[in-house]
Amino acid sequence: MVNRIVSGAHYGLRDWLIQRVTAVVMALYTLFLISFFLTQSHTFEAWQGLFQSLPVRLFSLLFFFSLFIHAWVGMRDIFMDYVHPTVIRLALHVAVILALIAYAAWAVQILWSV
């Protein structure tokens, strides 16, 4: 009889789907910015005018939240696969969560201070 060692929480399909959806959001935002740079003048006023628009701010916020969720899933999987001591893995999880929350708050502050 083979004893199976269960490691990880078996998120599987959900994590795969989250990674793909967030990657699509980030790709669409990147294409949007590239098209802006190719079609508009490269002045501070044009850049500032772009981010004065509420839809662009919301799309930017969606991009940043997608980036942070994408990063969290990736880092969590790396920690679960390669960091075996539970205490160290937990400490790394907490550090990444706190950093991503701080980055999210910073992104909101930046986007709504324009």
C-alpha positions as CSV (number, residue, x, y, z in Angstrom):
1,M,0.0,0.0,0.0
2,V,1.2,3.5,-0.9
3,N,0.9,6.3,1.7
4,R,0.0,9.5,-0.1
5,I,1.4,12.7,1.4
6,V,-1.0,15.5,0.8
7,S,0.8,18.8,0.4
8,G,-1.0,22.0,-0.5
9,A,-4.7,22.7,-0.5
10,H,-5.6,21.3,-4.0
11,Y,-6.8,24.6,-5.4
12,G,-6.0,23.3,-8.9
13,L,-8.6,24.5,-11.4
14,R,-9.5,27.6,-9.5
15,D,-5.9,28.8,-9.4
16,W,-5.4,27.9,-13.0
17,L,-8.5,29.9,-14.0
18,I,-7.5,32.9,-11.8
19,Q,-4.1,33.0,-13.4
20,R,-5.6,33.0,-16.9
21,V,-8.3,35.6,-16.2
22,T,-5.9,38.0,-14.5
23,A,-3.3,37.5,-17.3
24,V,-6.0,38.4,-19.9
25,V,-6.9,41.5,-17.9
26,M,-3.3,42.5,-17.7
27,A,-2.7,41.8,-21.5
28,L,-5.8,43.9,-22.4
29,Y,-4.6,46.8,-20.3
30,T,-1.1,46.6,-21.8
31,L,-2.6,46.7,-25.3
32,F,-4.7,49.7,-24.3
33,L,-1.6,51.6,-23.1
34,I,0.4,50.6,-26.2
35,S,-2.4,51.9,-28.4
36,F,-2.6,55.1,-26.4
37,F,1.1,55.6,-26.8
38,L,1.0,54.9,-30.6
39,T,-2.0,57.2,-31.2
40,Q,-1.6,60.1,-28.8
41,S,1.0,62.8,-28.3
42,H,3.7,62.0,-25.6
43,T,3.1,65.0,-23.4
44,F,2.4,65.2,-19.7
45,E,-1.0,66.8,-20.4
46,A,-2.1,63.9,-22.6
47,W,-1.0,61.4,-20.0
48,Q,-2.7,63.3,-17.2
49,G,-5.8,63.7,-19.3
50,L,-6.0,60.0,-19.9
51,F,-6.0,59.3,-16.1
52,Q,-8.6,62.0,-15.4
53,S,-11.2,59.7,-16.9
54,L,-13.1,57.5,-14.5
55,P,-13.2,54.4,-16.8
56,V,-9.4,54.6,-17.3
57,R,-8.9,54.8,-13.5
58,L,-11.2,51.8,-12.9
59,F,-9.5,49.8,-15.7
60,S,-6.1,50.7,-14.1
61,L,-7.3,49.7,-10.7
62,L,-8.6,46.4,-12.2
63,F,-5.2,45.9,-13.8
64,F,-3.4,46.5,-10.5
65,F,-5.7,44.2,-8.5
66,S,-5.3,41.5,-11.2
67,L,-1.6,41.9,-11.0
68,F,-1.7,41.5,-7.2
69,I,-3.9,38.5,-7.3
70,H,-1.8,37.0,-10.0
71,A,1.3,37.6,-7.9
72,W,-0.3,36.1,-4.8
73,V,-1.3,32.9,-6.5
74,G,2.1,32.5,-8.1
75,M,4.0,33.2,-4.9
76,R,1.7,31.0,-2.8
77,D,2.3,28.1,-5.2
78,I,6.1,28.6,-5.1
79,F,6.1,28.7,-1.3
80,M,3.9,25.6,-1.1
81,D,6.2,23.7,-3.5
82,Y,9.6,24.8,-2.4
83,V,9.5,26.0,1.2
84,H,8.9,23.0,3.4
85,P,9.2,24.3,7.0
86,T,5.7,25.4,7.9
87,V,6.7,28.3,10.1
88,I,8.9,29.8,7.3
89,R,6.2,29.2,4.7
90,L,3.6,30.9,6.9
91,A,5.9,33.9,7.6
92,L,6.5,34.3,3.8
93,H,2.8,34.1,3.1
94,V,2.1,36.8,5.7
95,A,4.9,39.0,4.4
96,V,3.6,38.7,0.8
97,I,0.0,39.3,1.8
98,L,1.0,42.5,3.8
99,A,3.1,43.8,0.9
100,L,0.4,43.2,-1.6
101,I,-2.2,44.9,0.6
102,A,0.2,47.9,1.0
103,Y,0.8,48.0,-2.8
104,A,-3.0,47.9,-3.4
105,A,-3.6,50.8,-1.1
106,W,-0.7,52.7,-2.7
107,A,-2.2,52.1,-6.2
108,V,-5.6,53.4,-5.1
109,Q,-3.9,56.5,-3.6
110,I,-2.0,57.2,-6.8
111,L,-4.9,56.6,-9.1
112,W,-7.3,58.9,-7.1
113,S,-4.8,61.6,-6.5
114,V,-4.5,62.5,-10.2
